[in-house]
């Protein structure tokens, strides 16, 4: 359970971010940042990074 805890936290942050009203361009940048964080976390979890 400890290994997937960061992914659960990132999912909760992404869900909260989804409900915050903001400009479309800013929201796209936020989604890109969340996606990059998810990919980095996945690569670290897999032992590649």
Steps between C-alpha positions, in 0.01 A plus 500: 500500500790735571625477142177624346432773759674773291283407201186527713612841628569615144156378393334696781699812408397460136134463595511811718684688224224398258235679707689828544363759256778657293598603149514222241867552413603495865299183555675333203839587644392358835390174339834474317688548829285237673557262209877548508501438875300181450741375232806576716342325798414198285854479363645523852257234620607272213866560584583656163583842644 
